[in-house]
Amino acid sequence: MKMNKYINYFFGFSIVAGLLSKSVSKKKNASSKSKLVQDPLSSFIGTWSNQETNDKRRFLKITKEGEFLINGQLIVGSITSISHDQLIFTDHYGYELIAKRQANNTLSFYDDADEKDYLFVLTE
């Protein structure tokens, strides 16, 4: 009879331990998923610079509010599409500025108004 009592305690303890471990693993999965979910704008935020062949340096700044500044001038418009590797900003004339993240902190940038591609490097 004593053996049955110990077996019942063992099974009860096993069930409780199993439920607790599932609860802990669910919390770990939820926290790791939240770390993976990142604001796609964060990979574009910063000051970017390029060097053209004619030594005309341009600076592009993208703020955490989604503002675009080129050489310190605010571009009126808004972000119309964003993913982790591409951002499309449409200015108030309807032209698109398309930024694509590349390797090694570089950004390819297409200016629809000038129909020109630029390559920018993250400076800060």
JOFENGI-V363203 format. One record per residue. N is the residue number from 0. RES is the residue in one letter. NEAR is the number of other C-alpha atoms within 10 Angstrom. Layout:
BEGIN
{{N:RES:NEAR} {N:RES:NEAR}}
END
This chain:
BEGIN
{{0:M:5} {1:K:7} {2:M:8} {3:N:9} {4:K:9} {5:Y:11} {6:I:11} {7:N:12} {8:Y:12} {9:F:12} {10:F:11} {11:G:12} {12:F:11} {13:S:12} {14:I:12} {15:V:11} {16:A:12} {17:G:11} {18:L:10} {19:L:12} {20:S:12} {21:K:11} {22:S:11} {23:V:10} {24:S:11} {25:K:12} {26:K:12} {27:K:12} {28:N:11} {29:A:10} {30:S:11} {31:S:11} {32:K:11} {33:S:10} {34:K:9} {35:L:8} {36:V:8} {37:Q:11} {38:D:11} {39:P:14} {40:L:19} {41:S:13} {42:S:15} {43:F:25} {44:I:19} {45:G:14} {46:T:18} {47:W:21} {48:S:21} {49:N:19} {50:Q:14} {51:E:12} {52:T:7} {53:N:6} {54:D:8} {55:K:8} {56:R:11} {57:R:15} {58:F:18} {59:L:22} {60:K:23} {61:I:17} {62:T:15} {63:K:13} {64:E:8} {65:G:16} {66:E:16} {67:F:24} {68:L:16} {69:I:15} {70:N:12} {71:G:11} {72:Q:11} {73:L:11} {74:I:14} {75:V:13} {76:G:17} {77:S:15} {78:I:17} {79:T:11} {80:S:11} {81:I:17} {82:S:13} {83:H:14} {84:D:14} {85:Q:19} {86:L:22} {87:I:19} {88:F:23} {89:T:19} {90:D:18} {91:H:11} {92:Y:9} {93:G:11} {94:Y:16} {95:E:21} {96:L:20} {97:I:20} {98:A:22} {99:K:18} {100:R:18} {101:Q:14} {102:A:6} {103:N:8} {104:N:13} {105:T:18} {106:L:23} {107:S:15} {108:F:20} {109:Y:18} {110:D:15} {111:D:15} {112:A:12} {113:D:9} {114:E:10} {115:K:9} {116:D:14} {117:Y:15} {118:L:17} {119:F:23} {120:V:18} {121:L:18} {122:T:14} {123:E:9}}
END
